[in-house]
């Protein structure tokens, strides 16, 4: 057993201890790497009958992600519930300020907390981990204000540790690319609309269907700025492929299609934020 695996086992034991201090929990569940791992850990610590996974469904949540999350929860034997969130009706969210995520998470967590209060759950948990400390994540503020717990962060678990342990546990999400809501593709200050969210989702689904694994379509009104993993950029040297992609994305409402030469990077739209 190598040193890295020993470290992961120690930190997992710490995580289980934190979870066992909460007899009955709800996990805010999206089907991503962190929330799947947290859900599995909660089941290990408390038993499936003491855990409920709640999925917040809205136009900003990719339908593929929702379907995958449901399938995995079923395979894990965990009870789950889908709730419809209505952040788009909040004009503060729809205006797309740089703290947009605050309003989204406040809406989601408020609804989940009502379920917890009505049905006797001790805590609501989210999947924030130790690597999220210090990043621009206004949604964390909403969670803290409402009393949502972040056991992965409390245990000091990093993303790499979560992926390694997920692989050891046989979780199919261990190497899943990072995911985020569709609204994160729209530059701050540009209104979030159903039309924009739909265009992004259709464009990203198409690009994944033709083999791109890590992809973002940044929405600049009539212009789609494509980000793919650096090792996939060379595929765009194929002129026929470029023409095919452009034709397809125009069907989704884009007039111009460009490639970001820096490739995919998390939160590229945050690069324009000036932090004081």
C-alpha positions as CSV (number, residue, x, y, z in Angstrom):
1,X,0.0,0.0,0.0
2,X,1.6,3.3,-1.0
3,X,1.7,6.5,1.0
4,X,-1.0,8.3,-1.0
5,X,-3.5,5.5,-0.4
6,X,-2.7,5.5,3.4
7,X,-3.4,9.2,3.5
8,X,-6.7,8.8,1.7
9,X,-7.8,6.1,4.1
10,X,-7.0,8.3,7.1
11,X,-8.9,11.3,5.7
12,X,-11.8,9.0,4.8
13,X,-11.9,7.8,8.4
14,X,-12.1,11.4,9.5
15,X,-14.9,12.0,7.1
16,X,-16.9,9.1,8.4
17,X,-16.5,10.3,11.9
18,X,-17.9,13.7,10.9
19,X,-20.9,12.1,9.2
20,X,-21.7,9.8,12.1
21,X,-22.2,12.9,14.3
22,X,-25.3,13.6,12.2
23,X,-27.8,10.7,12.6
24,X,-30.0,11.5,9.5
25,X,-29.0,13.6,6.5
26,X,-29.9,15.1,3.2
27,X,-27.2,15.3,0.5
28,X,-27.6,18.1,-2.1
29,X,-26.9,15.8,-5.0
30,X,-26.0,16.7,-8.6
31,X,-24.3,13.5,-9.8
32,X,-20.8,15.2,-10.0
33,X,-17.6,13.8,-8.5
34,X,-18.0,15.4,-5.1
35,X,-21.7,14.8,-4.4
36,X,-21.6,11.2,-5.6
37,X,-18.6,10.5,-3.3
38,X,-20.3,12.3,-0.4
39,X,-23.5,10.4,-0.9
40,X,-21.6,7.1,-0.9
41,X,-19.7,8.2,2.3
42,X,-23.0,9.1,4.0
43,X,-24.4,5.7,3.2
44,X,-21.2,4.0,4.5
45,X,-21.4,6.1,7.8
46,X,-25.1,6.0,8.5
47,X,-26.8,3.4,6.3
48,X,-28.9,4.1,3.2
49,X,-32.1,4.3,5.2
50,X,-30.8,7.4,7.0
51,X,-29.8,9.3,3.8
52,X,-31.8,11.2,1.2
53,X,-30.4,12.5,-2.0
54,X,-32.1,15.7,-3.3
55,X,-31.6,16.8,-6.8
56,X,-32.4,20.4,-7.7
57,X,-33.7,20.5,-11.3
58,X,-34.0,23.7,-13.3
59,X,-33.3,24.9,-16.8
60,X,-29.6,25.6,-15.8
61,X,-29.1,21.9,-14.8
62,X,-28.2,19.8,-17.9
63,X,-30.7,17.1,-18.5
64,X,-28.0,14.6,-19.2
65,X,-26.5,15.3,-15.8
66,X,-29.9,14.8,-14.1
67,X,-30.5,11.5,-15.9
68,X,-27.0,10.2,-14.9
69,X,-27.5,11.3,-11.3
70,X,-30.8,9.5,-11.1
71,X,-29.4,6.3,-12.5
72,X,-26.4,6.3,-10.2
73,X,-28.6,7.0,-7.1
74,X,-30.7,4.0,-8.1
75,X,-27.7,1.8,-8.5
76,X,-26.4,2.9,-5.1
77,X,-29.8,2.0,-3.6
78,X,-30.2,5.5,-2.1
79,X,-33.6,7.2,-1.9
80,X,-33.7,10.3,-3.9
81,X,-36.1,13.2,-4.6
82,X,-36.2,15.7,-7.5
83,X,-37.3,19.2,-6.6
84,X,-37.9,22.0,-9.1
85,X,-36.1,25.2,-8.3
86,X,-37.1,28.6,-9.7
87,X,-34.1,30.7,-9.6
88,X,-34.9,32.1,-13.0
89,X,-37.9,33.9,-11.5
90,X,-35.6,35.8,-9.2
91,X,-34.7,39.0,-11.1
92,X,-31.4,39.2,-9.1
93,X,-30.3,35.9,-10.4
94,X,-31.6,36.4,-14.0
95,X,-29.7,39.7,-14.2
96,X,-26.5,37.6,-13.9
97,X,-24.3,39.5,-11.4
98,X,-21.0,38.1,-10.5
99,X,-22.6,36.7,-7.3
100,X,-25.3,34.9,-9.3
101,X,-24.5,31.6,-7.6
102,X,-25.5,33.1,-4.3
103,X,-29.1,33.4,-5.4
104,X,-29.2,30.0,-7.0
105,X,-27.8,28.2,-4.0
106,X,-30.0,30.2,-1.6
107,X,-33.0,29.0,-3.6
108,X,-31.9,25.4,-3.7
109,X,-30.8,25.1,-0.1
110,X,-33.9,26.9,1.3
111,X,-36.1,24.4,-0.4
112,X,-34.0,21.4,0.8
113,X,-33.9,22.8,4.4
114,X,-37.7,22.9,4.4
115,X,-37.7,19.2,3.6
116,X,-35.2,18.5,6.3
117,X,-37.3,20.5,8.9
118,X,-40.5,18.9,7.9
119,X,-39.2,15.3,7.8
120,X,-36.8,15.3,10.7
121,X,-33.3,15.3,9.0
122,X,-30.5,16.5,11.2
123,X,-28.5,18.3,8.5
124,X,-28.3,19.2,4.9
125,X,-24.9,18.5,3.3
126,X,-23.1,19.9,0.2
127,X,-20.1,18.6,-1.8
128,X,-17.7,21.5,-1.3
129,X,-14.2,20.2,-0.7
130,X,-10.9,21.6,0.7
131,X,-9.8,22.9,-2.8
132,X,-12.8,25.2,-2.9
133,X,-11.5,27.3,-0.1
134,X,-10.5,30.8,-1.4
135,X,-12.0,30.3,-4.8
136,X,-14.7,32.6,-6.1
137,X,-17.8,30.7,-5.0
138,X,-20.6,33.0,-3.8
139,X,-22.8,29.9,-3.4
140,X,-20.7,28.9,-0.4
141,X,-21.8,32.0,1.4
142,X,-25.5,31.1,0.9
143,X,-24.8,27.6,2.3
144,X,-23.0,29.0,5.4
145,X,-25.8,31.5,6.1
146,X,-28.4,28.8,6.0
147,X,-26.4,26.3,8.1
148,X,-25.6,23.8,5.3
149,X,-22.7,21.5,6.3
150,X,-19.7,20.7,4.0
151,X,-18.2,17.5,5.4
152,X,-15.6,17.1,2.7
153,X,-14.2,20.5,3.4
154,X,-14.5,19.9,7.2
155,X,-12.4,16.7,6.8
156,X,-9.8,18.5,4.7
157,X,-10.4,16.3,1.6
158,X,-9.0,17.6,-1.7
159,X,-10.4,16.9,-5.1
160,X,-7.5,14.5,-5.9
161,X,-8.2,12.5,-2.8
162,X,-11.8,12.3,-3.6
163,X,-11.0,11.0,-7.1
164,X,-8.6,8.4,-5.8
165,X,-11.0,7.1,-3.2
166,X,-13.9,7.2,-5.7
167,X,-11.8,5.0,-8.0
168,X,-11.0,2.6,-5.2
169,X,-14.7,2.4,-4.3
170,X,-15.6,1.6,-7.9
171,X,-17.6,4.8,-8.4
172,X,-18.0,5.6,-12.1
173,X,-17.6,9.3,-11.5
174,X,-14.0,9.0,-10.3
175,X,-12.6,10.4,-13.6
176,X,-15.7,12.4,-14.6
177,X,-14.8,15.9,-16.0
178,X,-15.6,18.9,-13.9
179,X,-19.2,20.1,-14.4
180,X,-21.0,23.3,-13.6
181,X,-24.5,24.7,-14.2
182,X,-25.3,26.0,-17.7
183,X,-25.6,29.6,-16.4
184,X,-21.8,29.5,-15.8
185,X,-21.3,29.7,-19.6
186,X,-23.0,33.1,-19.8
187,X,-20.8,36.2,-19.1
188,X,-21.7,38.2,-16.0
189,X,-24.1,41.0,-16.8
190,X,-25.6,39.2,-19.8
191,X,-29.2,38.2,-18.8
192,X,-29.8,34.5,-18.2
193,X,-32.7,33.3,-20.3
194,X,-34.2,30.0,-21.3
195,X,-33.1,30.6,-24.9
196,X,-29.5,31.1,-23.9
197,X,-29.4,28.1,-21.6
198,X,-31.0,25.9,-24.2
199,X,-28.5,27.0,-26.9
200,X,-25.6,26.1,-24.6
201,X,-27.0,22.8,-23.6
202,X,-27.7,21.7,-27.2
203,X,-24.3,22.9,-28.4
204,X,-22.4,21.1,-25.6
205,X,-24.4,17.9,-26.1
206,X,-23.6,17.9,-29.8
207,X,-19.9,18.4,-29.2
208,X,-19.8,15.5,-26.6
209,X,-21.7,13.4,-29.1
210,X,-18.9,13.8,-31.6
211,X,-16.3,12.8,-29.2
212,X,-15.2,15.9,-27.2
213,X,-14.9,14.8,-23.5
214,X,-14.1,18.1,-21.7
215,X,-16.0,20.9,-23.3
216,X,-17.6,24.3,-22.6
217,X,-19.5,26.5,-24.9
218,X,-19.2,30.1,-23.6
219,X,-22.3,32.0,-24.7
220,X,-21.6,35.5,-26.0
221,X,-25.1,36.2,-27.5
222,X,-24.7,35.2,-31.2
223,X,-21.1,34.0,-30.7
224,X,-20.2,30.6,-29.3
225,X,-16.7,30.4,-27.8
226,X,-15.7,26.7,-27.6
227,X,-13.3,25.5,-24.9
228,X,-12.0,22.0,-25.2
229,X,-9.1,20.1,-23.4
230,X,-5.7,21.2,-24.8
231,X,-5.0,17.8,-26.3
232,X,-8.3,18.0,-28.3
233,X,-7.6,21.4,-29.8
234,X,-5.7,19.9,-32.7
235,X,-9.0,18.3,-33.9
236,X,-10.0,21.7,-35.1
237,X,-7.2,21.6,-37.8
238,X,-9.7,19.5,-39.7
239,X,-11.6,22.1,-41.8
240,X,-14.4,19.8,-42.6
241,X,-15.0,19.2,-38.9
242,X,-15.0,23.0,-38.3
243,X,-17.5,23.6,-41.0
244,X,-19.7,20.8,-39.7
245,X,-19.6,22.1,-36.1
246,X,-20.3,25.7,-37.3
247,X,-23.3,24.5,-39.3
248,X,-24.7,22.6,-36.4
249,X,-24.3,25.3,-33.8
250,X,-26.0,27.8,-36.1
251,X,-29.0,25.6,-35.9
252,X,-29.0,26.3,-32.1
253,X,-29.0,30.1,-32.7
254,X,-25.4,31.0,-32.9
255,X,-24.2,33.1,-35.9
256,X,-20.4,32.9,-35.2
257,X,-18.4,30.0,-33.7
258,X,-14.9,30.4,-32.4
259,X,-12.3,28.3,-30.6
260,X,-10.6,29.5,-27.4
261,X,-6.9,28.8,-28.0
262,X,-6.2,28.5,-24.3
263,X,-8.5,25.6,-24.1
264,X,-10.8,24.5,-21.3
265,X,-10.2,26.0,-17.9
266,X,-12.5,26.1,-14.9
267,X,-14.3,29.4,-14.5
268,X,-12.8,31.2,-17.4
269,X,-15.5,33.8,-17.2
270,X,-14.3,34.7,-13.7
271,X,-11.0,35.9,-15.2
272,X,-12.7,39.2,-15.8
273,X,-13.7,39.7,-12.2
274,X,-11.7,42.3,-10.3
275,X,-11.5,41.3,-6.7
276,X,-11.1,44.1,-4.1
